[in-house]
């Protein structure tokens, strides 16, 4: 039997029920972090979530923190730049209402990005 996809409203509630939002400045950063955390399976497309822009992608997972499960989603801004990031993040936070938010990635740290063999590498 195939599992039915959630409705857009159910997909929105699924994201809203997760207390932690891990947000990056770039989609490639979100994918890299999802890979490191083992959250690449079954990404959620923004087009399947009520009130969310089509371009967003969400990676869903959970941490074990002192014996308790902390559920999260990883996503990114759709446009680069501090003002664009602030606008996109605030819109997502307003809609998804995470209890905690962590900004990760190159623009959240003091690393330089260089290109090597067609890939971004932190130096």
N, C-alpha and C positions, 0 to 999 in steps of 0.2 A: 504494500500500500504506500502511495506517495503521501508525504506530509504537505498539507496545505500551507501556502504562504500566509503570514499574518496580514490583516488589513492595514492600511496606512495608519489608522488610529491605534491599532494594537502595537504596531512597530514603534510608534511614538511613545506609547506607555512603557514598552520594553526598555527603551533608552532612558526615559525619565525615571524608571525604577532603579537605575544604576547610580550610586552616589558619587562615583569618581569619573570626571572627564579628563582625559589626557589629550591635550591639544597641541598641535605643531603648526609651524608657519607654512610648511609645504606638504603636499600629499606624499612625496617620496620619503619624507621623514616619518610620517605616520605609518607608512608601510614597513619601513625599516624597524621601527620600534615594535610594531605588531609582530614582525618576524622574530625579533629577539624574545618577545614575551609569549610566543606560541599562540598568537591570536589571529592568525591569517585565515583560518577556516571560517567559511560562511560569512563573509563581509556583508554588511547591510548597505545598500545603495540609498542615497538621499531621495531618489525618486519614489522609493517604496515607503517613505515615512511622511506622515501628515505634517504640513507646515515647514518642511525642510527643502532646501534648494537641491535640485537634481545632481549637481556636481559633487556633493559631499559623499564620503564613504566612511563607514564606521566599522571598526574592528572591535569585537566584543570578547571580554575575558574576565578573569577574576584572579586575585591574589589570595594567598593564605597569610593572614596577619594575626600572629599570636593565637592560632587555632580558630580564627573566624574568617569567613570568606568575605572579601571586599570586591564587589563587582564593578567593572569599569568599561568604558568604551574609549577608543582612540580615534581621533579625527584630526582634521587640519583646516586651516583657512583656505579659501578658494583663490585669494590673491595675496601676493607678497607686499611687504611694506608695513611699517608700524601702524599707520592709520587704517589701512585696509584690514590688517589683522585685528586691530581693536574693534572695528565695526563688526566684522564677521564673528569674532568670539563673543561679543556682547549680544548679538542676535541669537546665536546658538545657546548661550547661557540663559537668555530670557525664555526661550522655547523649551529647552531640555531641563532646566532648573537643577543642575548638579549641586550636590552638597559641597563637594570639593572639586577644585580644578588645578591641574598641574600643566604649566607651559613648558614643553621640552623641545629640544632640537637645536639646530645651529644658532638661530637668532635668540635663544634663551641662554646661550653660553658664550664663552670667549674663544671659540675655535675658528680657524680659518678653513674655508672649503677650497680644495684643489681638485682638479679633474685628472684622473689617472685611468687609462684604458676605458674611457667612456663612462666612468662611474665617479660619483662625488666621494671624496675622501676627506675626513676631518684631520687637520694637522695641528 
